[in-house]
Amino acid sequence: MKKPELLNRNEAADYISVKPQTLSVWATTGRYGLPFIKVGRKVFYRREELDQFLDTRTSTQTQ
């Protein structure tokens, strides 16, 4: 079984081109329901879940 790649909040924010504070707000408000792992005070995101999140945000036209 392959171990999932974990990114800390700064790495995850960089990966999806937002600020770390934005991910913090999303985690607090549940705005996008982006899953994260919390170990003590540390927060991690699975790269595959970030990819899935980006896939769900892909569109072909503006609303």
Phi and psi in degrees as a GROMACS rama.xvg file:
@    title "Ramachandran Plot"
@    xaxis  label "Phi"
@    yaxis  label "Psi"
@TYPE xy
-79.6453  131.239  LYS-2
-73.7757  130.765  LYS-3
-67.0102  144.034  PRO-4
-78.1519  124.198  GLU-5
-104.804  137.311  LEU-6
-117.748  139.331  LEU-7
-73.7958  174.949  ASN-8
-59.7262  -41.0642  ARG-9
-64.4269  -44.3151  ASN-10
-64.9992  -42.2221  GLU-11
-64.2271  -42.2877  ALA-12
-61.7106  -44.2041  ALA-13
-62.4804  -40.9706  ASP-14
-60.8286  -39.3614  TYR-15
-104.156  10.962  ILE-16
62.1878  45.7665  SER-17
-130.258  172.686  VAL-18
-83.1798  149.596  LYS-19
-55.6982  -34.4386  PRO-20
-63.7274  -32.7056  GLN-21
-64.4874  -45.1372  THR-22
-62.1069  -36.8082  LEU-23
-62.7088  -44.54  SER-24
-63.6861  -44.9472  VAL-25
-59.9547  -39.442  TRP-26
-66.6027  -38.5807  ALA-27
-71.567  -41.7438  THR-28
-91.5485  -16.6233  THR-29
70.9411  21.8104  GLY-30
-52.4186  -48.2859  ARG-31
-110.691  -3.24212  TYR-32
64.1696  29.1073  GLY-33
-72.6627  116.831  LEU-34
-66.4282  144.224  PRO-35
-143.215  162.269  PHE-36
-114.871  129.653  ILE-37
-115.954  123.955  LYS-38
-124.084  102.986  VAL-39
64.6117  -123.153  GLY-40
-94.8953  -6.43516  ARG-41
-84.3417  142.557  LYS-42
-123.612  134.805  VAL-43
-130.992  153.836  PHE-44
-127.328  140.49  TYR-45
-80.5567  131.334  ARG-46
-57.5619  -40.736  ARG-47
-64.2437  -33.6524  GLU-48
-73.5103  -31.8031  GLU-49
-65.5801  -40.8926  LEU-50
-62.7493  -42.3774  ASP-51
-63.1129  -41.3793  GLN-52
-58.6329  -46.8565  PHE-53
-63.075  -38.8995  LEU-54
-60.9075  -38.7017  ASP-55
-72.7548  -19.0439  THR-56
-92.3697  -0.938899  ARG-57
-78.312  132.428  THR-58
-141.886  165.585  SER-59
-108.158  -6.29613  THR-60
-155.328  160.351  GLN-61
-83.0833  155.661  THR-62
